[in-house]
């Protein structure tokens, strides 16, 4: 258990993955993110209502290990769409769950404030590039989201991030909250790395209206931050990249 995870959270009633997916998959959603110190995150999580909130457990484990690998073009098109706040933007990544070894290829598209996630089970990254099945899936997903001019076959591994995650399910609103900690990034292209063990990223995922966790954090004077586990970390590792969007977050946490 990391310092950002309050003991009271791990003592909440549990929910299994199948039920979480059935009741709160939220593949189309509004995300709000908060970058907090581990101590502030733990303080907020101590106030979570055990009568309305459950914690995801897989094989009895609630603080789960994840590895994500983000893909981008040689010119970092995905990063630049985020940095320049284009209305239509995307991320392509693979995700592996330490608890059971399951892997997925995921595509997240964003239009204005709404995020849509599509996922394909299995390992589709070979030597840093997508296999044919992965290429077809990403191309179809981007085309369906109205995102064109992306040479999917040219995408390759750009940044890997290892972290721990606790996932909460708020029953009254069917919203989810993730708490990421123990974050370490590895630049696949250069071999550089960055670790921020004192940082916790809390993200709320709802159908639109603020979740209970949003209101709890607001009551503690925490407001949503601009942060991306891919783009903000890449900007921190490479100061020559455009980073005005994340200036406050970079100054406070990187």
N, C-alpha and C positions, 0 to 999 in steps of 0.2 A: 504493500500500500504506500502510495506517495504522499507527501505532505499536503498536497492539494485536495486529498480526498478525506472528508471528515468521517470519523468512525461511525457517526449516526447514520450517514448515507448507506454504508455497507450493512447496517442493521435493518434497513427498510424491508418490507415485504418484497418478495422477488417476483419477476415475470420471466417466462422463458422466451426464447427467440421466436418460436412459431406464433405465440400469442401476440408478441410485440409487432411482428410483421402484419398479422391479421388486423390488429386494432389501431396501429399507428405507423404504418409504413411511410406515409407522407412523402411519396416520391415527387409530388408537385407541392411546393410549400414556400413559405417565407422564412428565411433564416435571419437570426440576429445573433451577432457574435460579441463576446466580451473578453478582453485580454486583462487578466488579473494576476496579481502576485499569488503564489501558492497559499500564503497565509490568508489573504482576503477571500480567496475562493473557499477555503476551508471554513471560514467564518460564516459565509453566506450559506453554505451547504448544511451547516448545523441547524439552520432555521427551516429546512424543508419539512413540510407537513407529512408525517408518516401515515395520516389517515387518507391522503389522496394520491400518494406517490409510491411507485414501485421501482425497483432497481433490476435491470437485466442481469440474469445469471446464466452462464453456460457451463454445464458440468460443475456447478457449485462455485464458480469463479465469477466475481463481479467486476474486478479491476482487470480488464482484458488488454492483452498486447496486440497491437496492430502494426503493420508495415504497409505504407502506401508508396508507390512509385508513379510520379507524374511524367507524362510524355509531352513533348513540345517539338516544334520545328527548329531547324538550325537557327532561324532568325528570331526564335522565342515569340512566335505569333500569339500563342495563348496567353503568355505573360503580358504582352503589350496590350492586348485587348482589355485585360483587367486594369493595368496601370493607367490606361487612357480612358477608362470608364465608358467603353463602348456599350451601347444598349444591348446588343447581342454578343455574348461571349461564351466561352466553353472551357472545360477542363477535361482531359482524358487521363485516367489513372488506373493502375491495378491496385487491389487491396488484398492483403493476406491476413487472416485471423490466426493468431498464435494459438488460441485455445483448441481449435480443431483442424487447423491447416487448410481451411476452405479459402479459395481464391475467387476473385471476381474482377472483371473488366468493367469499369464504370465511366460513363460520360455524363457530365453535369453541364447543362445549358442554362443560361440566364437571360431573361428579357425583363428590363426594368428591375422590379424588386422581387420577381418570382423565379425560383430555382426549380428545375426539373431534373431528376436523376434517372438514368437508365442503367441497368446492370446486366451483365452476361456472366453466368457461372463459368468457372474454369480458369486455368492459367493460359493466357494468350500472349505472353511476352516471351520472346526468344532472342537471346543476345541483344536485348535492349530495344527490339522492334516488335511490332505486332505481327502475329501470324495472319494467314489469309482470312480466317474466321473473324478475328478481331478487327481487321481492316474493314471487312464488309459491315460489321456491326456498327463501328464508329461512323463510317461514311453514311449509312442509312440514318443513324440517329441525328447527325449534324444536318443532313439534308431535310429531315422532317422538322427540324427546329428553324429552318430558314437560314442556316449558316453555310455559306458556300466559299469557294476559293481556298479550301483547305486540302492540301495534298496529304491525305491520311497515311499513305504508305511511307511518307518521309518522316513521320513522327517517330521520335526515339526517346528513350529514357533520359530525363533531365535532372530530376531531384527525387531522392528517396527520403522519407521521414519515418522514424520509429517512435512510437509513443504508447502510453497507456490510456485506456478510455473507460469511463464509467457512464452508463446510459440510464437515464431515468425516464419513466413514463408517468405522465400526469393524467389520471383517469378522467376527471371531469371534462377536460378539453381535448383528450386524445392527442396531446402534444408530447414531444420528446425533448429531452435535454441531454446533451453530451458534455462531459468534462474531460478534456485531454490534458495530460501532464507527462512529465518525463520526456520532453520533446528533444529529439536529436535529428538534424538534417545532414544529408550527404549529397554533395554535388557529383552526380554520376559522371559528368564530362571532365571535371577538373580534379576530382579527388578531394576537394576541400570539404570541411564539415563545420557545423555550428550546433552547439548544445545550449539549451535554456532550461535547466532543471527547476528554476525558480518561477517559471511561467506556467500559468494554467489558462486554457482557452475554454470558455463556456459558450455553448451554442444552443440556442433554442430553435426548434423546428415546429412550426404551426401552420394551420391552414390559412392564417392571415392575421387574426387578432393576437395581441400580445399574450404570451403564455404566463402561467403563474410564476415561473422563474424570472421572467422579464420584470414583473411587478415587484418581486422580492428584491432583485438587484437594483431596480430604480429606487426602492425605499432606502437602500444603503448608499445612494448617490453614485451608482455605477451606471453608465450609459453605454449603448452599443458602440463598439469600436470597429474601425476598418482594419481587418486583418484577414489574411489568407494563408493557410499553412504552406501553400506553394509560393504564391507571388510575393508575399511580404518577406518570407525567409530568403527567397532568391535575391530580392532587393537588398536585404541586409548583408548578404554574402558578396554582392557585387555592387559597390557604391556608384558605379558609373551608369547603372540602369535607372530609368525614371522611377521615382519613388514618392513624389509629392503626395499622392493619395494616402500613403501610410506614414506620413512624417511624424504624426503624434505618437503612433504606436511604436514606430522604430525608435524614437527618442526615449520612450518610457520603458521599453522591454527588450530592445536589442542593442 
